[in-house]
């Protein structure tokens, strides 16, 4: 069984800055996997462990800033067998519908 886990790379909320005009600036925040998606990875790894021969495959899309070796190691260390990332500035700033469409293509 192949267990696909779509993940979202987000700015670390501890390093977000609120500007005087009340907009949020995440340009200097490191990129991390969403905490919700970390839970999904853990659940997928447990499911794979319970079903011999299963593989966990994580997929994500985003701007070129998600192409980070530390980020990749963090995902792979959590029981993910394969990681597919589309790191392209054309995918930067996609809304939920655009992200879902891109992830569906990856899967």
BELFEN-V367351 format. One record per backbone hydrogen bond with DSSP energy under -1.0 kcal/mol. NH is the residue of the N-H (numbers start at 1). CO is the residue of the C=O. E is the energy in kcal/mol with one decimal. If there is no record, write none. Layout:
NH,CO,E  NH,CO,E
This chain:
3,55,-3.4  5,57,-3.0  7,59,-2.9  10,32,-3.0  12,30,-2.7  15,12,-2.0  17,25,-2.1  19,23,-3.0  22,19,-2.3  25,17,-3.3  32,10,-3.0  34,8,-2.4  38,34,-1.8  39,35,-1.5  40,36,-1.6  41,37,-2.3  42,38,-2.1  43,39,-2.4  44,40,-2.4  45,41,-2.5  46,42,-2.1  47,43,-2.2  48,44,-2.5  49,45,-2.1  50,46,-1.6  54,51,-1.6  55,1,-2.4  57,3,-3.0  58,82,-2.7  59,5,-1.9  60,84,-2.0  62,86,-2.1  66,63,-2.0  67,64,-1.5  68,66,-1.9  72,68,-2.3  73,69,-2.5  74,70,-2.0  75,71,-1.9  76,72,-2.7  77,73,-2.1  78,75,-1.4  79,76,-1.1  81,56,-1.9  82,56,-1.8  84,58,-2.8  86,60,-2.3  88,62,-2.6  91,88,-2.4  94,91,-1.3  99,95,-2.7  100,96,-2.4  101,97,-2.2  102,98,-2.3  103,99,-2.7  104,100,-2.3  105,101,-1.7  106,102,-1.9  107,103,-2.6
